[in-house]
Amino acid sequence: MKTFRLQIATPQGKQYDGEATQLSVRGLEGELGILAGHIPLVTAVREGACRVYTPDGVCRGATVSGGFLTVKPDFVRLLAAEFAFTESEQ
């Protein structure tokens, strides 16, 4: 599966900066699933659950307080007031 660079940052610093195969997050209009090659997008993110899928098959659950998501075909940035990983699944 293709990957993209994912950067997640809060005022406290970078929470994640690496490769990902998918990012799932809640936008203003509902759930968003971001994959490599996604069309460019800028949207607000609602408070709630988030999932980061890594190239090694791990799905990391997280909570996000809301923020902004910027998507380019090979780079995705999530800026949030608060972000915390909550679980790791295989």
N, CA, C and O atoms as a CHARMM CRD file, in Angstrom:
* protein
*
  360
    1    1 MET  N      0.83800  -1.17600   0.00000 PROA 1      0.00000
    2    1 MET  CA     0.00000   0.00000   0.00000 PROA 1      0.00000
    3    1 MET  C      0.89000   1.24900   0.00000 PROA 1      0.00000
    4    1 MET  O      1.91200   1.28400   0.68600 PROA 1      0.00000
    5    2 LYS  N      0.51000   2.25400  -0.75400 PROA 2      0.00000
    6    2 LYS  CA     1.27800   3.49600  -0.82800 PROA 2      0.00000
    7    2 LYS  C      1.24300   4.22800   0.51000 PROA 2      0.00000
    8    2 LYS  O      0.30400   4.08900   1.29300 PROA 2      0.00000
    9    3 THR  N      2.28800   5.00600   0.74700 PROA 3      0.00000
   10    3 THR  CA     2.37300   5.76100   1.99800 PROA 3      0.00000
   11    3 THR  C      2.47100   7.25900   1.70400 PROA 3      0.00000
   12    3 THR  O      2.71700   7.68200   0.57400 PROA 3      0.00000
   13    4 PHE  N      2.27400   8.02900   2.74600 PROA 4      0.00000
   14    4 PHE  CA     2.45700   9.47800   2.69100 PROA 4      0.00000
   15    4 PHE  C      3.07600   9.91300   4.00700 PROA 4      0.00000
   16    4 PHE  O      2.99500   9.19900   5.00600 PROA 4      0.00000
   17    5 ARG  N      3.68400  11.07000   4.00500 PROA 5      0.00000
   18    5 ARG  CA     4.24900  11.61100   5.25000 PROA 5      0.00000
   19    5 ARG  C      3.13100  12.26200   6.04100 PROA 5      0.00000
   20    5 ARG  O      2.38400  13.08800   5.51600 PROA 5      0.00000
   21    6 LEU  N      3.02000  11.88800   7.29800 PROA 6      0.00000
   22    6 LEU  CA     2.01400  12.43700   8.20200 PROA 6      0.00000
   23    6 LEU  C      2.71500  13.16300   9.32900 PROA 6      0.00000
   24    6 LEU  O      3.61300  12.62700   9.97900 PROA 6      0.00000
   25    7 GLN  N      2.28800  14.38600   9.54300 PROA 7      0.00000
   26    7 GLN  CA     2.82300  15.18400  10.64600 PROA 7      0.00000
   27    7 GLN  C      1.64500  15.64100  11.49600 PROA 7      0.00000
   28    7 GLN  O      0.70500  16.25600  10.99200 PROA 7      0.00000
   29    8 ILE  N      1.70200  15.33800  12.78400 PROA 8      0.00000
   30    8 ILE  CA     0.67000  15.76100  13.73800 PROA 8      0.00000
   31    8 ILE  C      1.35700  16.63900  14.76600 PROA 8      0.00000
   32    8 ILE  O      2.31900  16.21600  15.40900 PROA 8      0.00000
   33    9 ALA  N      0.86200  17.87100  14.92600 PROA 9      0.00000
   34    9 ALA  CA     1.51000  18.81900  15.83400 PROA 9      0.00000
   35    9 ALA  C      0.48800  19.50700  16.73100 PROA 9      0.00000
   36    9 ALA  O     -0.65600  19.74100  16.34000 PROA 9      0.00000
   37   10 THR  N      0.93100  19.82300  17.94000 PROA 10     0.00000
   38   10 THR  CA     0.16000  20.58500  18.91100 PROA 10     0.00000
   39   10 THR  C      1.04800  21.73000  19.39500 PROA 10     0.00000
   40   10 THR  O      2.22100  21.79100  19.02600 PROA 10     0.00000
   41   11 PRO  N      0.51500  22.63200  20.20800 PROA 11     0.00000
   42   11 PRO  CA     1.37600  23.67800  20.76600 PROA 11     0.00000
   43   11 PRO  C      2.53800  23.10900  21.59600 PROA 11     0.00000
   44   11 PRO  O      3.54400  23.79000  21.79200 PROA 11     0.00000
   45   12 GLN  N      2.40700  21.87900  22.07800 PROA 12     0.00000
   46   12 GLN  CA     3.46200  21.24600  22.86400 PROA 12     0.00000
   47   12 GLN  C      4.55700  20.63200  21.98500 PROA 12     0.00000
   48   12 GLN  O      5.59600  20.21500  22.49700 PROA 12     0.00000
   49   13 GLY  N      4.33500  20.57500  20.67800 PROA 13     0.00000
   50   13 GLY  CA     5.32800  20.01500  19.77200 PROA 13     0.00000
   51   13 GLY  C      4.75100  18.94100  18.87100 PROA 13     0.00000
   52   13 GLY  O      3.54100  18.71400  18.85000 PROA 13     0.00000
   53   14 LYS  N      5.63600  18.27500  18.12100 PROA 14     0.00000
   54   14 LYS  CA     5.20600  17.20800  17.21200 PROA 14     0.00000
   55   14 LYS  C      4.80300  15.97900  18.00300 PROA 14     0.00000
   56   14 LYS  O      5.52600  15.53700  18.89600 PROA 14     0.00000
   57   15 GLN  N      3.64600  15.43200  17.67000 PROA 15     0.00000
   58   15 GLN  CA     3.15100  14.22200  18.29800 PROA 15     0.00000
   59   15 GLN  C      3.41600  12.99700  17.42100 PROA 15     0.00000
   60   15 GLN  O      3.51500  11.87200  17.91200 PROA 15     0.00000
   61   16 TYR  N      3.52900  13.24100  16.11000 PROA 16     0.00000
   62   16 TYR  CA     3.85300  12.16800  15.16000 PROA 16     0.00000
   63   16 TYR  C      4.45100  12.81900  13.92500 PROA 16     0.00000
   64   16 TYR  O      3.97300  13.85400  13.46100 PROA 16     0.00000
   65   17 ASP  N      5.49000  12.21000  13.40500 PROA 17     0.00000
   66   17 ASP  CA     6.10300  12.68600  12.17500 PROA 17     0.00000
   67   17 ASP  C      6.73200  11.47400  11.50500 PROA 17     0.00000
   68   17 ASP  O      7.84100  11.06500  11.84800 PROA 17     0.00000
   69   18 GLY  N      6.00500  10.90300  10.54000 PROA 18     0.00000
   70   18 GLY  CA     6.50100   9.70400   9.88900 PROA 18     0.00000
   71   18 GLY  C      5.58400   9.26500   8.77100 PROA 18     0.00000
   72   18 GLY  O      4.68100   9.99600   8.36200 PROA 18     0.00000
   73   19 GLU  N      5.82600   8.06700   8.28300 PROA 19     0.00000
   74   19 GLU  CA     5.02200   7.51700   7.19800 PROA 19     0.00000
   75   19 GLU  C      3.72200   6.93000   7.72900 PROA 19     0.00000
   76   19 GLU  O      3.66000   6.42500   8.85000 PROA 19     0.00000
   77   20 ALA  N      2.69900   7.00600   6.91100 PROA 20     0.00000
   78   20 ALA  CA     1.40300   6.42300   7.23100 PROA 20     0.00000
   79   20 ALA  C      0.76800   5.90700   5.93700 PROA 20     0.00000
   80   20 ALA  O      1.09200   6.37300   4.84400 PROA 20     0.00000
   81   21 THR  N     -0.13100   4.94700   6.07900 PROA 21     0.00000
   82   21 THR  CA    -0.88600   4.46300   4.92400 PROA 21     0.00000
   83   21 THR  C     -2.29900   5.03600   4.90800 PROA 21     0.00000
   84   21 THR  O     -2.94000   5.10400   3.85900 PROA 21     0.00000
   85   22 GLN  N     -2.78100   5.45200   6.09500 PROA 22     0.00000
   86   22 GLN  CA    -4.12400   6.02900   6.17800 PROA 22     0.00000
   87   22 GLN  C     -4.25200   6.85100   7.45400 PROA 22     0.00000
   88   22 GLN  O     -3.63200   6.54600   8.47300 PROA 22     0.00000
   89   23 LEU  N     -5.06600   7.89700   7.37900 PROA 23     0.00000
   90   23 LEU  CA    -5.45500   8.69000   8.53700 PROA 23     0.00000
   91   23 LEU  C     -6.96800   8.78800   8.52900 PROA 23     0.00000
   92   23 LEU  O     -7.56600   9.17500   7.52600 PROA 23     0.00000
   93   24 SER  N     -7.58400   8.43700   9.64300 PROA 24     0.00000
   94   24 SER  CA    -9.03400   8.57900   9.79100 PROA 24     0.00000
   95   24 SER  C     -9.30000   9.61300  10.87300 PROA 24     0.00000
   96   24 SER  O     -8.78200   9.51300  11.98600 PROA 24     0.00000
   97   25 VAL  N    -10.11100  10.60400  10.53500 PROA 25     0.00000
   98   25 VAL  CA   -10.39400  11.69700  11.45500 PROA 25     0.00000
   99   25 VAL  C    -11.78000  12.25000  11.12500 PROA 25     0.00000
  100   25 VAL  O    -12.28600  12.03900  10.02300 PROA 25     0.00000
  101   26 ARG  N    -12.38800  12.94700  12.06600 PROA 26     0.00000
  102   26 ARG  CA   -13.72300  13.50300  11.84800 PROA 26     0.00000
  103   26 ARG  C    -13.61900  14.95800  11.40900 PROA 26     0.00000
  104   26 ARG  O    -13.11500  15.80700  12.14400 PROA 26     0.00000
  105   27 GLY  N    -14.10300  15.23300  10.20000 PROA 27     0.00000
  106   27 GLY  CA   -14.16500  16.60000   9.69000 PROA 27     0.00000
  107   27 GLY  C    -15.50500  17.23000  10.02800 PROA 27     0.00000
  108   27 GLY  O    -16.31700  16.61700  10.72100 PROA 27     0.00000
  109   28 LEU  N    -15.74400  18.42100   9.56000 PROA 28     0.00000
  110   28 LEU  CA   -17.00900  19.11300   9.84100 PROA 28     0.00000
  111   28 LEU  C    -18.21600  18.39100   9.24600 PROA 28     0.00000
  112   28 LEU  O    -19.30800  18.42700   9.81300 PROA 28     0.00000
  113   29 GLU  N    -18.01700  17.73800   8.10200 PROA 29     0.00000
  114   29 GLU  CA   -19.12600  17.07500   7.41900 PROA 29     0.00000
  115   29 GLU  C    -19.19700  15.58200   7.69100 PROA 29     0.00000
  116   29 GLU  O    -20.06000  14.90200   7.13500 PROA 29     0.00000
  117   30 GLY  N    -18.30400  15.04700   8.54100 PROA 30     0.00000
  118   30 GLY  CA   -18.31700  13.62200   8.84700 PROA 30     0.00000
  119   30 GLY  C    -16.92200  13.03000   8.79700 PROA 30     0.00000
  120   30 GLY  O    -15.92500  13.74900   8.74900 PROA 30     0.00000
  121   31 GLU  N    -16.87000  11.69000   8.81100 PROA 31     0.00000
  122   31 GLU  CA   -15.59400  10.97600   8.83200 PROA 31     0.00000
  123   31 GLU  C    -14.81300  11.17200   7.54400 PROA 31     0.00000
  124   31 GLU  O    -15.37900  11.18800   6.45100 PROA 31     0.00000
  125   32 LEU  N    -13.49600  11.32200   7.69300 PROA 32     0.00000
  126   32 LEU  CA   -12.59100  11.43100   6.55400 PROA 32     0.00000
  127   32 LEU  C    -11.58700  10.29900   6.62500 PROA 32     0.00000
  128   32 LEU  O    -11.03800  10.00700   7.68800 PROA 32     0.00000
  129   33 GLY  N    -11.35300   9.67200   5.50200 PROA 33     0.00000
  130   33 GLY  CA   -10.30300   8.66600   5.37500 PROA 33     0.00000
  131   33 GLY  C     -9.30200   9.17500   4.35300 PROA 33     0.00000
  132   33 GLY  O     -9.63100   9.30200   3.17400 PROA 33     0.00000
  133   34 ILE  N     -8.09800   9.46500   4.78500 PROA 34     0.00000
  134   34 ILE  CA    -7.07900  10.03800   3.91600 PROA 34     0.00000
  135   34 ILE  C     -6.08000   8.94400   3.54000 PROA 34     0.00000
  136   34 ILE  O     -5.52000   8.27600   4.40900 PROA 34     0.00000
  137   35 LEU  N     -5.86600   8.77100   2.24000 PROA 35     0.00000
  138   35 LEU  CA    -4.89000   7.82500   1.71100 PROA 35     0.00000
  139   35 LEU  C     -3.87200   8.58700   0.86700 PROA 35     0.00000
  140   35 LEU  O     -4.10100   9.74500   0.51800 PROA 35     0.00000
  141   36 ALA  N     -2.75200   7.94800   0.53800 PROA 36     0.00000
  142   36 ALA  CA    -1.75400   8.55800  -0.34300 PROA 36     0.00000
  143   36 ALA  C     -2.41600   8.92800  -1.66100 PROA 36     0.00000
  144   36 ALA  O     -3.23700   8.17300  -2.18200 PROA 36     0.00000
  145   37 GLY  N     -2.06300  10.08600  -2.19800 PROA 37     0.00000
  146   37 GLY  CA    -2.62300  10.54200  -3.46300 PROA 37     0.00000
  147   37 GLY  C     -3.95100  11.27200  -3.33900 PROA 37     0.00000
  148   37 GLY  O     -4.55500  11.63100  -4.35000 PROA 37     0.00000
  149   38 HSD  N     -4.41800  11.49700  -2.10400 PROA 38     0.00000
  150   38 HSD  CA    -5.68900  12.21000  -1.89300 PROA 38     0.00000
  151   38 HSD  C     -5.60600  13.59700  -2.53000 PROA 38     0.00000
  152   38 HSD  O     -4.53900  14.21100  -2.56700 PROA 38     0.00000
  153   39 ILE  N     -6.72900  14.07600  -3.02500 PROA 39     0.00000
  154   39 ILE  CA    -6.75000  15.41700  -3.60200 PROA 39     0.00000
  155   39 ILE  C     -6.45700  16.44600  -2.51700 PROA 39     0.00000
  156   39 ILE  O     -6.75300  16.20400  -1.34700 PROA 39     0.00000
  157   40 PRO  N     -5.88400  17.58600  -2.88100 PROA 40     0.00000
  158   40 PRO  CA    -5.60200  18.62300  -1.87800 PROA 40     0.00000
  159   40 PRO  C     -6.88200  19.04800  -1.14700 PROA 40     0.00000
  160   40 PRO  O     -7.95200  19.16700  -1.74400 PROA 40     0.00000
  161   41 LEU  N     -6.73700  19.27000   0.15400 PROA 41     0.00000
  162   41 LEU  CA    -7.88400  19.56700   1.00300 PROA 41     0.00000
  163   41 LEU  C     -7.41100  20.32900   2.22500 PROA 41     0.00000
  164   41 LEU  O     -6.34700  20.04200   2.77300 PROA 41     0.00000
  165   42 VAL  N     -8.20500  21.30000   2.65000 PROA 42     0.00000
  166   42 VAL  CA    -8.00200  21.97900   3.93200 PROA 42     0.00000
  167   42 VAL  C     -9.35600  21.99300   4.61700 PROA 42     0.00000
  168   42 VAL  O    -10.33700  22.45700   4.03700 PROA 42     0.00000
  169   43 THR  N     -9.42400  21.49100   5.84600 PROA 43     0.00000
  170   43 THR  CA   -10.68800  21.44100   6.55800 PROA 43     0.00000
  171   43 THR  C    -10.45400  21.52400   8.05900 PROA 43     0.00000
  172   43 THR  O     -9.37700  21.19800   8.55900 PROA 43     0.00000
  173   44 ALA  N    -11.47400  21.96200   8.75300 PROA 44     0.00000
  174   44 ALA  CA   -11.45200  21.92500  10.21500 PROA 44     0.00000
  175   44 ALA  C    -11.71400  20.48800  10.65700 PROA 44     0.00000
  176   44 ALA  O    -12.38600  19.72500   9.96200 PROA 44     0.00000
  177   45 VAL  N    -11.18200  20.13500  11.80500 PROA 45     0.00000
  178   45 VAL  CA   -11.35600  18.80400  12.37500 PROA 45     0.00000
  179   45 VAL  C    -12.13000  18.93800  13.67300 PROA 45     0.00000
  180   45 VAL  O    -11.84900  19.81300  14.49200 PROA 45     0.00000
  181   46 ARG  N    -13.11000  18.05900  13.85000 PROA 46     0.00000
  182   46 ARG  CA   -13.90200  18.06300  15.08000 PROA 46     0.00000
  183   46 ARG  C    -13.22700  17.23900  16.17100 PROA 46     0.00000
  184   46 ARG  O    -12.39200  16.37700  15.89400 PROA 46     0.00000
  185   47 GLU  N    -13.59600  17.51400  17.38500 PROA 47     0.00000
  186   47 GLU  CA   -13.11700  16.73700  18.52200 PROA 47     0.00000
  187   47 GLU  C    -13.61400  15.30800  18.39700 PROA 47     0.00000
  188   47 GLU  O    -14.75400  15.07300  17.99600 PROA 47     0.00000
  189   48 GLY  N    -12.75900  14.35300  18.73900 PROA 48     0.00000
  190   48 GLY  CA   -13.17700  12.96200  18.69900 PROA 48     0.00000
  191   48 GLY  C    -12.03200  12.00100  18.45500 PROA 48     0.00000
  192   48 GLY  O    -10.86400  12.30500  18.69600 PROA 48     0.00000
  193   49 ALA  N    -12.40900  10.82800  17.96600 PROA 49     0.00000
  194   49 ALA  CA   -11.44900   9.75600  17.72700 PROA 49     0.00000
  195   49 ALA  C    -10.69300   9.97800  16.42300 PROA 49     0.00000
  196   49 ALA  O    -11.19100  10.60900  15.49100 PROA 49     0.00000
  197   50 CYS  N     -9.49500   9.44700  16.38600 PROA 50     0.00000
  198   50 CYS  CA    -8.61500   9.54400  15.22700 PROA 50     0.00000
  199   50 CYS  C     -7.85100   8.22800  15.15200 PROA 50     0.00000
  200   50 CYS  O     -7.57200   7.61500  16.18300 PROA 50     0.00000
  201   51 ARG  N     -7.51000   7.78700  13.94100 PROA 51     0.00000
  202   51 ARG  CA    -6.71100   6.57400  13.78600 PROA 51     0.00000
  203   51 ARG  C     -5.60100   6.81900  12.77900 PROA 51     0.00000
  204   51 ARG  O     -5.81500   7.40200  11.71600 PROA 51     0.00000
  205   52 VAL  N     -4.41300   6.36200  13.13800 PROA 52     0.00000
  206   52 VAL  CA    -3.24100   6.45800  12.27200 PROA 52     0.00000
  207   52 VAL  C     -2.82300   5.02700  11.92500 PROA 52     0.00000
  208   52 VAL  O     -2.53100   4.22200  12.80900 PROA 52     0.00000
  209   53 TYR  N     -2.80000   4.72600  10.62200 PROA 53     0.00000
  210   53 TYR  CA    -2.39200   3.40500  10.14300 PROA 53     0.00000
  211   53 TYR  C     -0.97100   3.51600   9.59600 PROA 53     0.00000
  212   53 TYR  O     -0.70600   4.33200   8.71300 PROA 53     0.00000
  213   54 THR  N     -0.06200   2.70000  10.11500 PROA 54     0.00000
  214   54 THR  CA     1.34100   2.76800   9.72100 PROA 54     0.00000
  215   54 THR  C      1.67000   1.67200   8.70300 PROA 54     0.00000
  216   54 THR  O      0.93200   0.69400   8.58700 PROA 54     0.00000
  217   55 PRO  N      2.77100   1.83000   7.96800 PROA 55     0.00000
  218   55 PRO  CA     3.13800   0.86000   6.93700 PROA 55     0.00000
  219   55 PRO  C      3.36500  -0.56300   7.46200 PROA 55     0.00000
  220   55 PRO  O      3.23900  -1.52200   6.70000 PROA 55     0.00000
  221   56 ASP  N      3.69600  -0.71300   8.74200 PROA 56     0.00000
  222   56 ASP  CA     3.91900  -2.05000   9.29800 PROA 56     0.00000
  223   56 ASP  C      2.62400  -2.72400   9.76100 PROA 56     0.00000
  224   56 ASP  O      2.67100  -3.76400  10.41700 PROA 56     0.00000
  225   57 GLY  N      1.46400  -2.13700   9.42300 PROA 57     0.00000
  226   57 GLY  CA     0.17600  -2.75500   9.72800 PROA 57     0.00000
  227   57 GLY  C     -0.42000  -2.39400  11.06700 PROA 57     0.00000
  228   57 GLY  O     -1.45700  -2.94100  11.44400 PROA 57     0.00000
  229   58 VAL  N      0.20600  -1.48800  11.79700 PROA 58     0.00000
  230   58 VAL  CA    -0.29900  -1.08000  13.11400 PROA 58     0.00000
  231   58 VAL  C     -1.32400   0.03400  12.95200 PROA 58     0.00000
  232   58 VAL  O     -1.13600   0.96400  12.16900 PROA 58     0.00000
  233   59 CYS  N     -2.40700  -0.07900  13.70600 PROA 59     0.00000
  234   59 CYS  CA    -3.42800   0.96800  13.76300 PROA 59     0.00000
  235   59 CYS  C     -3.34800   1.58800  15.15400 PROA 59     0.00000
  236   59 CYS  O     -3.58300   0.91600  16.15900 PROA 59     0.00000
  237   60 ARG  N     -3.01200   2.88500  15.20300 PROA 60     0.00000
  238   60 ARG  CA    -2.89300   3.57400  16.48600 PROA 60     0.00000
  239   60 ARG  C     -4.08200   4.49600  16.68600 PROA 60     0.00000
  240   60 ARG  O     -4.27400   5.44600  15.92700 PROA 60     0.00000
  241   61 GLY  N     -4.88400   4.21400  17.71500 PROA 61     0.00000
  242   61 GLY  CA    -6.01600   5.04900  18.05100 PROA 61     0.00000
  243   61 GLY  C     -5.56400   6.26900  18.82100 PROA 61     0.00000
  244   61 GLY  O     -4.55700   6.23000  19.52800 PROA 61     0.00000
  245   62 ALA  N     -6.30900   7.35500  18.68400 PROA 62     0.00000
  246   62 ALA  CA    -5.95500   8.59400  19.36300 PROA 62     0.00000
  247   62 ALA  C     -7.20700   9.42900  19.58600 PROA 62     0.00000
  248   62 ALA  O     -8.26700   9.15200  19.02500 PROA 62     0.00000
  249   63 THR  N     -7.06500  10.44800  20.41100 PROA 63     0.00000
  250   63 THR  CA    -8.11200  11.45100  20.55900 PROA 63     0.00000
  251   63 THR  C     -7.53800  12.78900  20.12000 PROA 63     0.00000
  252   63 THR  O     -6.36400  13.08800  20.33700 PROA 63     0.00000
  253   64 VAL  N     -8.39000  13.57600  19.50300 PROA 64     0.00000
  254   64 VAL  CA    -7.98300  14.89300  19.02400 PROA 64     0.00000
  255   64 VAL  C     -9.01300  15.90300  19.51500 PROA 64     0.00000
  256   64 VAL  O    -10.21100  15.61800  19.52800 PROA 64     0.00000
  257   65 SER  N     -8.54900  17.07600  19.91800 PROA 65     0.00000
  258   65 SER  CA    -9.44500  18.08200  20.48200 PROA 65     0.00000
  259   65 SER  C    -10.09300  18.95900  19.42200 PROA 65     0.00000
  260   65 SER  O    -10.89900  19.83300  19.74100 PROA 65     0.00000
  261   66 GLY  N     -9.75000  18.73300  18.18800 PROA 66     0.00000
  262   66 GLY  CA   -10.20100  19.60200  17.11600 PROA 66     0.00000
  263   66 GLY  C     -8.99100  20.31900  16.54800 PROA 66     0.00000
  264   66 GLY  O     -7.92700  20.33100  17.16700 PROA 66     0.00000
  265   67 GLY  N     -9.14400  20.91000  15.38700 PROA 67     0.00000
  266   67 GLY  CA    -8.01900  21.61100  14.78800 PROA 67     0.00000
  267   67 GLY  C     -8.20500  21.75900  13.29300 PROA 67     0.00000
  268   67 GLY  O     -9.32300  21.93000  12.80800 PROA 67     0.00000
  269   68 PHE  N     -7.09000  21.69200  12.55800 PROA 68     0.00000
  270   68 PHE  CA    -7.12400  21.85400  11.10500 PROA 68     0.00000
  271   68 PHE  C     -6.30900  20.76300  10.43600 PROA 68     0.00000
  272   68 PHE  O     -5.26500  20.34600  10.93700 PROA 68     0.00000
  273   69 LEU  N     -6.80800  20.30700   9.29200 PROA 69     0.00000
  274   69 LEU  CA    -6.15900  19.27200   8.50800 PROA 69     0.00000
  275   69 LEU  C     -5.82100  19.84100   7.14300 PROA 69     0.00000
  276   69 LEU  O     -6.67200  20.42200   6.47000 PROA 69     0.00000
  277   70 THR  N     -4.56600  19.66900   6.74100 PROA 70     0.00000
  278   70 THR  CA    -4.11400  20.08000   5.41700 PROA 70     0.00000
  279   70 THR  C     -3.62900  18.83400   4.69700 PROA 70     0.00000
  280   70 THR  O     -2.78000  18.10400   5.20800 PROA 70     0.00000
  281   71 VAL  N     -4.17100  18.58900   3.50600 PROA 71     0.00000
  282   71 VAL  CA    -3.84500  17.38200   2.75300 PROA 71     0.00000
  283   71 VAL  C     -3.26000  17.76100   1.39700 PROA 71     0.00000
  284   71 VAL  O     -3.82900  18.56900   0.66400 PROA 71     0.00000
  285   72 LYS  N     -2.12000  17.16400   1.07900 PROA 72     0.00000
  286   72 LYS  CA    -1.51100  17.20700  -0.24200 PROA 72     0.00000
  287   72 LYS  C     -1.34000  15.74700  -0.65700 PROA 72     0.00000
  288   72 LYS  O     -1.40700  14.86900   0.20400 PROA 72     0.00000
  289   73 PRO  N     -1.12500  15.45400  -1.93000 PROA 73     0.00000
  290   73 PRO  CA    -1.05000  14.05500  -2.35200 PROA 73     0.00000
  291   73 PRO  C     -0.02900  13.20100  -1.58700 PROA 73     0.00000
  292   73 PRO  O     -0.25800  12.00700  -1.39700 PROA 73     0.00000
  293   74 ASP  N      1.09100  13.78600  -1.14400 PROA 74     0.00000
  294   74 ASP  CA     2.10400  12.99100  -0.45000 PROA 74     0.00000
  295   74 ASP  C      2.48100  13.53400   0.92800 PROA 74     0.00000
  296   74 ASP  O      3.46100  13.08100   1.52000 PROA 74     0.00000
  297   75 PHE  N      1.71100  14.50300   1.44900 PROA 75     0.00000
  298   75 PHE  CA     1.99300  15.07800   2.75700 PROA 75     0.00000
  299   75 PHE  C      0.69300  15.52100   3.42100 PROA 75     0.00000
  300   75 PHE  O     -0.12100  16.21600   2.81300 PROA 75     0.00000
  301   76 VAL  N      0.50700  15.11200   4.67000 PROA 76     0.00000
  302   76 VAL  CA    -0.69700  15.46500   5.42900 PROA 76     0.00000
  303   76 VAL  C     -0.25600  16.03300   6.76700 PROA 76     0.00000
  304   76 VAL  O      0.60600  15.46800   7.44100 PROA 76     0.00000
  305   77 ARG  N     -0.85600  17.15900   7.14600 PROA 77     0.00000
  306   77 ARG  CA    -0.53100  17.78500   8.43400 PROA 77     0.00000
  307   77 ARG  C     -1.83000  18.00300   9.21600 PROA 77     0.00000
  308   77 ARG  O     -2.79500  18.57300   8.70800 PROA 77     0.00000
  309   78 LEU  N     -1.82300  17.53500  10.45900 PROA 78     0.00000
  310   78 LEU  CA    -2.92500  17.75600  11.38300 PROA 78     0.00000
  311   78 LEU  C     -2.41000  18.64700  12.50100 PROA 78     0.00000
  312   78 LEU  O     -1.48900  18.27600  13.23000 PROA 78     0.00000
  313   79 LEU  N     -3.01300  19.83300  12.63400 PROA 79     0.00000
  314   79 LEU  CA    -2.67400  20.75900  13.70800 PROA 79     0.00000
  315   79 LEU  C     -3.82500  20.74600  14.70500 PROA 79     0.00000
  316   79 LEU  O     -4.97000  21.01100  14.33900 PROA 79     0.00000
  317   80 ALA  N     -3.52700  20.44100  15.95500 PROA 80     0.00000
  318   80 ALA  CA    -4.57500  20.30800  16.96700 PROA 80     0.00000
  319   80 ALA  C     -4.14600  20.98200  18.26300 PROA 80     0.00000
  320   80 ALA  O     -2.95400  21.06900  18.55900 PROA 80     0.00000
  321   81 ALA  N     -5.11800  21.45700  19.03100 PROA 81     0.00000
  322   81 ALA  CA    -4.81500  22.02400  20.34500 PROA 81     0.00000
  323   81 ALA  C     -4.30900  20.92500  21.27500 PROA 81     0.00000
  324   81 ALA  O     -3.38500  21.14300  22.05800 PROA 81     0.00000
  325   82 GLU  N     -4.92800  19.72700  21.18300 PROA 82     0.00000
  326   82 GLU  CA    -4.50900  18.57900  21.98600 PROA 82     0.00000
  327   82 GLU  C     -4.64900  17.31700  21.14800 PROA 82     0.00000
  328   82 GLU  O     -5.60200  17.17600  20.38200 PROA 82     0.00000
  329   83 PHE  N     -3.69800  16.39900  21.29300 PROA 83     0.00000
  330   83 PHE  CA    -3.70200  15.12600  20.58600 PROA 83     0.00000
  331   83 PHE  C     -2.99700  14.11600  21.47300 PROA 83     0.00000
  332   83 PHE  O     -1.93200  14.39600  22.02200 PROA 83     0.00000
  333   84 ALA  N     -3.60300  12.92400  21.61200 PROA 84     0.00000
  334   84 ALA  CA    -2.97500  11.88900  22.43300 PROA 84     0.00000
  335   84 ALA  C     -3.29400  10.51200  21.87000 PROA 84     0.00000
  336   84 ALA  O     -4.45500  10.19200  21.61400 PROA 84     0.00000
  337   85 PHE  N     -2.26600   9.70300  21.67900 PROA 85     0.00000
  338   85 PHE  CA    -2.47800   8.30600  21.29600 PROA 85     0.00000
  339   85 PHE  C     -3.06900   7.57100  22.47400 PROA 85     0.00000
  340   85 PHE  O     -2.65100   7.77600  23.61400 PROA 85     0.00000
  341   86 THR  N     -4.05800   6.69800  22.20200 PROA 86     0.00000
  342   86 THR  CA    -4.74500   5.98300  23.27400 PROA 86     0.00000
  343   86 THR  C     -4.53400   4.48900  23.22700 PROA 86     0.00000
  344   86 THR  O     -4.64900   3.81900  24.25300 PROA 86     0.00000
  345   87 GLU  N     -4.22300   3.94100  22.04100 PROA 87     0.00000
  346   87 GLU  CA    -4.10700   2.49100  21.92500 PROA 87     0.00000
  347   87 GLU  C     -3.25300   2.14600  20.70800 PROA 87     0.00000
  348   87 GLU  O     -2.99300   2.98300  19.84400 PROA 87     0.00000
  349   88 SER  N     -2.83200   0.89900  20.67100 PROA 88     0.00000
  350   88 SER  CA    -2.09000   0.37500  19.53000 PROA 88     0.00000
  351   88 SER  C     -2.64000  -1.00000  19.20900 PROA 88     0.00000
  352   88 SER  O     -2.71300  -1.85100  20.09500 PROA 88     0.00000
  353   89 GLU  N     -3.02700  -1.24000  17.97100 PROA 89     0.00000
  354   89 GLU  CA    -3.62100  -2.52200  17.57100 PROA 89     0.00000
  355   89 GLU  C     -2.84100  -3.09700  16.40000 PROA 89     0.00000
  356   89 GLU  O     -2.20200  -2.35700  15.65200 PROA 89     0.00000
  357   90 GLN  N     -2.88900  -4.39300  16.24200 PROA 90     0.00000
  358   90 GLN  CA    -2.28800  -5.04600  15.07600 PROA 90     0.00000
  359   90 GLN  C     -3.38700  -5.49200  14.15500 PROA 90     0.00000
  360   90 GLN  O     -3.11400  -6.06900  13.10200 PROA 90     0.00000
